[in-house]
Structure formats: C-alpha cells, structure tokens
Amino acid sequence: MKETPYRIAVNVEWTSKCNARCAMCPRSLIAQPRLMELATFRRVLSRLSPDLAFRVIIAGYGEPTTHPFFDDFVEALRRHPLRFDMATNGSRLDEERLKRMDGIFTGLMISFSSTDPDVYRRVHTNLDQTEVMANILLAHRTLKTTQLVINLSPTAECLATLPETVQWFRRHGIDRLHMSPTYYDRAGAMRTDGAPSERDLRAKIRAYRFASQEMAFIPGVGDIVRQWRHNRFKCIPRNTNMLIDAGGNYTYCFNDIRHSHPIGHVSHMSLGEAIALRAAEGPDPAICGQCNLRQRYRPRELGRVALSYARGRLKELGAKSSMRVFRRP
C-alpha cells in the first residue's frame, strides 16, 4: 500500500491507567486500562519516521510516569531522530527522573488547574496540589534542555481563579503557559453544559498571552493541504493526530476515549498504512456524531498557521544564508 504523503503528530499511550480522576476526563469509559509492553513500544518506535511524523507526544489517556518501567521507556527514546514531548499531571516527578528526561524530551507538559486548593482538589481529584506545585518548581530549576510547559485547564472554575494562577507561575519565572480554545467533550462522551465557549477561551488566551494548544498539532501549511486532499473525511483535528493506544493499536480518532475503532496493530502495519486506511474512511457516527471538535479550525486559525509557517521558513532561510556568508573564504 502506498504511504500517505503528509506528516502528522503521533500520540503514544504508555498506559491507560492513571493515578488521578480529573473532572475533564471521563475515565470510567475505559473498560480495561492496561500497560504498554516494552517490546510493543520498541515496535512503535520502529514505525515512526520524520517523513510521516513531525512530533510524538507521550500521553494518551493515562499517566505515563506511573508505568513501572518508565525509565526503560524513556531510555528507549534516546538517539531516535524524532521530536518527543510528554504530558503529565506532575505528581510523579523527582530530581533524578527529571535529570534522566532532560534533553530526551523537547517539552515536558504539565497539566494544571488552579493555585486555589479547593478548585485544584475538585478538578485534579486524587492529586496532592502542594506536591505537584513543588514538582513544577523543581522541574523549572532542574531542566536545562527540555522546555517546561504548563497546560492550563479551561474549566469555568479554573478561569475564575486564572489571574492568581498566572501570577504565581510568572512570579516564579515560568512563562510557557498554554491553553486549549476548546473544552473537549471527548467525542460526545462527556457533558459540557456550562463549559466556557470557544469565544471566551480565545479571549483569555489573547488577554494572558498564552500559546494555543491547537497549533501544536499542525506541522505546516503544505501538510494541512495534503491532509485535506487525501482524506475522505474532512476533519482536521482527527487527521492531524494518530493515537497509538497502550495495546499497540492505531486508532481512528484520539477523542475516542473508549478506543472503540482500532485500525490495525503496530506489529503488522506501518504508520503510513494506518494513515492511508484511516484517510479512506468516512465519519464514524458513534464517535463523530456529537463531537465538538469537527469545526475547530476555521479560516482565521488556518491563516495564523500559514503566517507562522512562513515566518519559520524565512527565519530558517535567513539562518542558512548567514551560515553561507560566514563560511566564505
């Protein structure tokens, strides 16, 4: 099968088990939480290449730092040519672990809700806020190469205490703050009554100078155009991201928290083949029927991507030009 000629972000789930019960994650729908085997992950890595994946996020629907062989999984990433980032709730970080991760991951993304103890307790249930905040400061001091990123939760109660939360981070020199402009409903699996609107969230992102998380899954204008042309189902959020679950299965959509629509397994299918198979499929009514992400990327956001991509290319070309002048005898 001919491989699809565009790049995507790949989300790899080391485990679908988690030590938290966050308000924005309907984990009760995961029928059989499991751990990825190291042999399966090595097979995953053999399927990942820069011509098809521009970025790999270690996340899924579990907490990767709880995996009993976490250190072995991290070491398996060393010397792989792709960019790797990891998302975590920040509860299982210590100095030794942070030093081991430093430089292997491009970004360490910690999910955080509020500096208000009551809000944090309700949103990040089962986690110790004091411990997590101490771990964030430890990561800020310890990481020399890996960038620390804070993903702020976009719930209504978190927004109510946002000024104090942002002030705390910036007072400690932590300024890479991200937020999603969409309150995900997990393909209709979670009620979003009373959730902030996209308009309100985008206003907050602008007012506080946050980075918008949606831009992190778009490699460049050319890839978006090719994705649009090659996919039967025109859903940019689905088509820009491939989740490989803890069992090693390629999945139809990241937002399918039930993992109800596997495409194939890494043991007998390449990433390119999985992308091509998915591209030929139409919408899955059970997953797509009530999803609130299908229209997330509007012309204005795509315009921002085009501008960002053009600026990056100009900067890259300028750097190359400077190097040529510098090397002239």
Buried (B, 14 or more C-beta within 10 A) or exposed (E): EEBBBBBBBBBBBBBBBBEBEBBBBBBEBBEEEBBBEBEBBEBBBEBBBEEBBBBBBBBBBBBBBBBEBBEEBBEBBEEBEBBBBBBBBBBBBEEEBBEBBBEBBBBBBBBBBBBBEEBBBBBBEEBEBEEBBEBBBBBBEBBEEBEBBBBBBBBEBBBEBBEEBBEBBEEEEBEBBBBBBBBBBBBBBBEBEEBBEBEBBBEBBEEBEBBBBBBBBBBBBEBBEBBEEBBEBEBBBBBBBBBBBBBBBBBBBBBBBBBBBBBBBBEEBBBBBBBBBBBEBEBBEEBBEBBBBBEBBEEEBBEBBEEBBEEEEEEEEEEEEEEEEEEEE
